[in-house]
Amino acid sequence: MKPNHLADWLLSKDPALRSRLSQVGLGMGAMLAGVLAMHYFAAVGLVSGRGLWSWSVCAMGAIVLAWALVRTGRTERLPDPTLAVPQMLVALTLGAWLYAMLGPARGAAFPVVMVMLMFGLFAATPRQMAGVGLYAVGVFGVTMAIMAWRQPQRYPPAVELGHFLVVATMMPAAAVLAARVSTLRERMRMQRAELERALVRIEELATHDALTGMVNRRHMASLLEGERQRSVRSGHVFCLAVLDVDGLRDVNDAHGERSGDSLLRAMAQEAQSGLRLSDRIGRWGGGCFVLMMSDTRATLARGAVERLRTRMAQAQPEGWGGPARPTVSAGLTEHRAGETVDKTLARAESALREAKAGGRDRLVLG
């Protein structure tokens, strides 16, 4: 198996799952380092090897089980899909077991436990860390009390009391640290959300017309060029129509620009609600709109543009005091193979001028 294939199998290709598995992998690495360290100490005679293999199997088995549950997606719907808190509780239990086995070298259990807790700080909430801290104080307190009672020579009560006070001090400190880390995580999450909203807003402003909500001229030009390139590859034709609101300047002069803006917004809503999913319409400037109809011949496009003109003419903005029936003129043309978008638009605009000259409120095919 190739290295990259092995990494995909172990960590998945899904970014979110890969991140969770990486976190579990860090915990697995920390636990493995602790297991190897304990076996080294046993090999050189610093600690007793009695029960060490059973502890090692349980330690690695627990962390492998956590990885398997996360990797298979069984934890996806849990509040904590990384199983950070269960892993910390298991680590504390194993740490207490290790403490009971090591005798004079029992202090070596504390670094193993603290390393595992450090990984949990970045996933657990302050309340969860407080619960973990209480569990740690309880499980180590009970273990120390039992060992001091059963083996007072190896586990002197006075020393065990001192160790207990150390644990009782470390755990609240870890909870306080978790609270600060959680605050930083929440602040970063809010900043990331604000940045994402700002990027969406910037993209919207860059591609959409502020008045009508339609795509703006720059973005529409990009869509037109993309459609031209697609037609070159596929051989399909498309049509362009340039539509203009008749007498918009008269409306602005007689009733104010606010009335003209209201009319444009209402017409834009009507136009966008009457299009096919494959068609796009954008504001070209003033009261002028450009409609792009994909995979359509002019003979079929003509009926669609007529229906769109009628729909736009039915727009009645709230509080409208202008003409009883605003009208729309249009010029329609079919894109020709080898022709640039500018040339196709020029023919559509020429047809629009002919429609205006012929009395407005009509469609001319160019």
C-alpha positions in Angstrom: 0.0 0.0 0.0 1.4 3.4 -1.0 2.1 5.9 1.8 -0.6 8.4 0.7 -3.2 5.5 0.4 -2.2 4.4 3.9 -2.7 7.9 5.2 -6.1 8.1 3.5 -7.1 4.8 5.0 -6.0 5.8 8.5 -7.1 9.4 8.5 -9.8 9.4 5.8 -10.1 11.9 2.9 -12.9 13.9 4.6 -11.3 17.1 6.1 -13.5 17.2 9.3 -13.0 13.5 10.0 -9.3 13.7 9.2 -9.0 16.5 11.8 -10.7 14.5 14.5 -8.7 11.4 13.7 -5.5 13.4 13.9 -6.4 14.5 17.4 -7.1 10.9 18.4 -3.8 10.0 16.8 -2.0 12.5 19.0 -3.6 10.9 22.1 -2.6 7.5 20.7 1.0 8.6 20.3 1.1 10.0 23.8 -0.2 6.8 25.3 2.2 4.7 23.2 5.1 6.9 24.5 3.9 6.3 28.0 3.7 2.5 27.5 7.2 2.4 26.0 8.6 4.5 28.8 7.1 2.1 31.5 8.5 -0.9 29.7 11.9 0.7 29.5 11.8 1.4 33.3 10.9 -2.2 33.9 13.7 -3.5 31.6 16.4 -1.5 33.5 14.9 -2.5 36.9 13.6 0.9 37.9 10.0 -0.4 38.3 8.4 -3.8 38.7 7.1 -5.4 35.6 4.3 -7.2 37.4 1.0 -6.4 35.8 2.6 -4.1 33.3 1.7 -6.1 30.2 -2.0 -6.2 31.3 -1.9 -2.5 31.8 -0.3 -1.9 28.4 -2.8 -4.0 26.6 -5.7 -2.2 28.2 -4.1 1.2 27.5 -3.4 0.6 23.8 -6.7 -1.3 23.4 -8.7 1.7 24.7 -7.0 4.2 22.5 -7.3 2.0 19.4 -11.0 1.5 20.2 -11.5 5.2 20.3 -9.7 5.6 16.9 -11.9 2.9 15.4 -15.1 4.4 16.7 -14.2 7.8 15.3 -12.9 6.4 12.0 -16.1 4.4 11.3 -18.2 7.5 11.9 -20.1 6.0 14.8 -19.3 9.2 16.9 -20.5 11.6 14.2 -23.7 12.5 16.0 -22.3 12.7 19.5 -21.7 16.2 21.1 -18.0 15.2 21.3 -17.2 13.3 18.1 -13.5 13.1 19.1 -14.4 11.3 22.4 -12.0 13.6 24.2 -13.7 13.4 27.6 -14.1 9.5 27.6 -10.4 9.3 26.6 -9.4 11.5 29.5 -11.5 9.5 31.9 -9.9 6.2 30.6 -6.4 7.8 30.9 -7.1 8.8 34.5 -8.3 5.3 35.4 -5.2 3.8 33.7 -3.0 6.4 35.5 -4.5 5.4 38.9 -3.9 1.7 38.0 -0.3 2.5 37.0 0.2 4.5 40.2 -0.8 1.4 42.2 1.6 -0.8 40.3 4.8 1.3 40.4 5.5 1.5 44.1 8.4 3.8 44.8 8.4 5.0 41.1 4.7 5.8 41.2 5.4 9.5 40.5 6.0 8.5 36.9 2.3 8.0 36.5 1.6 11.7 36.8 3.4 12.9 33.6 1.5 10.2 31.6 -1.8 11.4 32.9 -1.0 15.1 32.4 0.1 14.6 28.8 -3.3 12.9 28.0 -5.2 15.7 29.8 -3.3 18.4 27.8 -4.8 17.0 24.6 -8.3 17.1 26.1 -7.9 20.8 26.9 -8.4 21.7 23.3 -11.6 19.8 22.9 -13.4 19.8 26.2 -15.5 22.6 27.7 -14.7 24.2 31.1 -17.6 22.3 32.7 -16.4 19.0 31.2 -12.9 19.7 32.5 -14.3 20.4 35.9 -16.0 17.1 35.9 -12.8 15.4 34.7 -10.9 17.1 37.5 -13.3 15.9 40.1 -13.1 12.4 38.7 -9.3 12.6 38.8 -9.3 13.7 42.4 -11.7 10.9 43.3 -10.0 8.1 41.5 -6.5 9.0 42.6 -7.7 9.7 46.2 -9.3 6.3 46.5 -6.3 4.6 44.9 -3.9 6.4 47.3 -6.1 5.6 50.3 -6.3 1.9 49.4 -2.6 1.5 48.8 -1.7 3.4 52.0 -4.0 1.1 53.9 -2.9 -2.1 52.3 0.8 -1.4 51.8 1.8 1.4 54.3 5.5 0.6 54.0 5.6 1.1 50.2 2.9 3.8 50.3 3.4 5.8 53.5 0.2 7.6 54.4 2.0 11.0 54.9 3.5 10.7 51.4 0.2 9.7 49.9 -1.5 12.7 51.5 1.1 14.9 49.9 0.6 13.2 46.5 -3.2 13.7 46.9 -2.7 17.4 47.6 -0.6 17.6 44.4 -3.4 16.0 42.4 -6.1 18.1 44.1 -4.1 21.2 43.1 -3.3 20.2 39.5 -6.9 19.3 38.5 -8.4 22.8 39.3 -5.5 24.4 37.5 -6.2 22.2 34.5 -9.9 23.3 34.6 -8.9 27.0 34.7 -6.6 26.5 31.8 -9.4 24.7 29.9 -11.7 27.7 30.5 -9.1 30.0 29.0 -8.5 27.8 26.0 -12.3 27.4 25.5 -12.7 31.2 25.6 -10.0 31.6 23.0 -11.6 28.8 20.8 -15.0 30.6 21.0 -13.4 33.9 20.2 -11.7 32.4 17.1 -14.9 30.7 16.1 -16.7 34.0 16.2 -14.0 35.8 14.3 -14.0 33.0 11.7 -17.8 33.3 11.4 -17.6 37.1 11.0 -14.9 36.7 8.4 -17.0 34.2 6.4 -20.0 36.6 6.5 -17.8 39.4 5.4 -16.4 37.3 2.5 -19.9 36.4 1.4 -20.9 40.0 1.6 -17.9 41.1 -0.4 -18.5 38.5 -3.0 -22.2 39.5 -3.2 -21.2 43.2 -3.6 -18.7 42.2 -6.3 -21.1 40.1 -8.4 -24.6 41.5 -7.7 -26.4 44.8 -8.3 -27.2 46.5 -5.0 -30.6 47.9 -6.2 -32.2 44.9 -7.8 -30.2 41.9 -6.4 -29.5 40.7 -9.9 -26.0 39.9 -11.1 -24.2 43.0 -12.1 -22.7 44.0 -15.4 -19.2 42.7 -14.7 -20.4 39.3 -13.5 -22.9 39.0 -16.3 -20.1 39.7 -18.8 -18.1 36.9 -17.2 -21.2 34.5 -17.4 -21.7 35.4 -21.1 -18.1 34.7 -22.0 -18.3 31.4 -20.1 -21.4 30.4 -22.1 -19.7 31.3 -25.3 -16.7 29.0 -24.5 -19.2 26.3 -23.5 -21.0 26.6 -26.8 -17.6 26.3 -28.6 -16.9 23.0 -26.8 -20.4 21.5 -27.1 -21.7 23.0 -30.4 -24.9 24.2 -28.7 -26.2 27.7 -29.4 -27.5 30.3 -27.0 -29.5 33.5 -27.3 -29.1 37.0 -25.8 -31.8 39.5 -25.3 -31.4 43.1 -24.2 -34.5 44.4 -22.4 -35.1 48.1 -21.5 -37.8 49.7 -19.4 -39.7 52.2 -21.6 -39.9 55.7 -20.2 -37.9 55.1 -17.1 -36.4 58.6 -17.3 -39.9 60.1 -17.6 -40.9 58.2 -14.4 -37.8 59.5 -12.6 -38.5 63.1 -13.7 -42.3 62.9 -12.9 -42.3 60.9 -9.7 -38.7 60.9 -8.4 -35.9 58.4 -8.6 -37.2 56.5 -5.7 -40.3 55.5 -7.8 -38.0 54.5 -10.6 -35.9 52.4 -8.3 -39.0 50.7 -6.9 -40.2 49.9 -10.4 -36.8 48.4 -11.3 -36.8 46.2 -8.1 -40.3 45.0 -8.8 -39.5 44.2 -12.4 -36.3 42.4 -11.4 -38.2 40.2 -9.0 -40.8 39.4 -11.7 -38.1 38.6 -14.3 -36.0 36.3 -12.0 -39.1 34.4 -10.9 -40.0 33.6 -14.5 -36.8 32.2 -15.8 -35.6 28.6 -16.4 -32.8 27.4 -14.1 -30.4 27.4 -17.0 -31.1 31.0 -17.9 -29.4 34.1 -16.4 -30.5 37.7 -16.3 -28.5 40.7 -15.0 -28.8 44.4 -14.8 -26.7 46.0 -17.5 -27.2 49.6 -16.4 -30.0 52.0 -15.8 -33.3 50.3 -16.9 -31.5 47.9 -19.2 -31.2 44.1 -18.5 -29.4 41.3 -20.4 -30.9 37.9 -20.6 -28.9 34.8 -21.5 -30.8 31.6 -22.6 -28.7 28.5 -22.9 -29.2 25.8 -25.5 -32.0 27.8 -27.2 -32.7 28.8 -30.7 -34.1 32.2 -31.5 -37.4 30.7 -32.7 -38.0 29.3 -29.2 -36.4 32.2 -27.4 -38.8 34.7 -28.9 -41.8 33.2 -27.1 -39.8 33.1 -23.8 -38.8 36.8 -24.1 -42.3 37.9 -25.0 -43.6 36.1 -21.8 -40.8 37.8 -19.8 -41.8 41.2 -21.2 -45.4 40.6 -20.2 -44.4 39.5 -16.7 -42.1 42.5 -16.1 -44.8 44.9 -17.4 -47.2 43.4 -14.7 -44.9 44.5 -11.9 -46.6 47.0 -9.6 -44.4 48.3 -6.8 -46.0 49.1 -3.5 -47.2 52.7 -3.4 -46.6 53.0 -7.1 -47.9 56.3 -8.6 -46.4 56.1 -12.0 -47.9 54.9 -15.3 -50.7 52.3 -15.0 -48.8 49.8 -17.1 -45.0 50.2 -17.5 -43.7 48.6 -20.7 -40.6 46.9 -21.8 -38.9 46.8 -25.2 -36.4 44.1 -26.2 -33.9 43.1 -28.8 -33.2 39.4 -29.3 -30.4 37.6 -31.2 -28.9 34.2 -31.5 -25.2 33.8 -31.0 -23.3 32.8 -34.2 -20.4 30.3 -34.2 -17.1 32.1 -34.2 -18.6 35.4 -33.0 -17.5 37.3 -29.9 -19.9 38.1 -27.1 -19.5 41.8 -27.8 -20.7 41.3 -31.4 -23.7 39.3 -30.3 -24.6 41.9 -27.8 -24.2 44.7 -30.4 -26.7 42.9 -32.7 -29.1 42.6 -29.7 -28.7 46.2 -28.8 -29.3 47.2 -32.5 -32.5 45.2 -32.4 -33.5 47.0 -29.2 -33.0 50.4 -30.8 -35.2 49.3 -33.7 -37.9 48.2 -31.2 -37.7 51.6 -29.5 -37.8 53.5 -32.8 -40.8 51.4 -33.9 -43.0 52.6 -31.0 -41.6 50.8 -27.9 -43.3 47.9 -26.1 -42.2 45.4 -28.6 -39.6 42.7 -29.4 -37.4 42.8 -32.5 -35.3 39.8 -33.6 -31.8 40.8 -34.7 
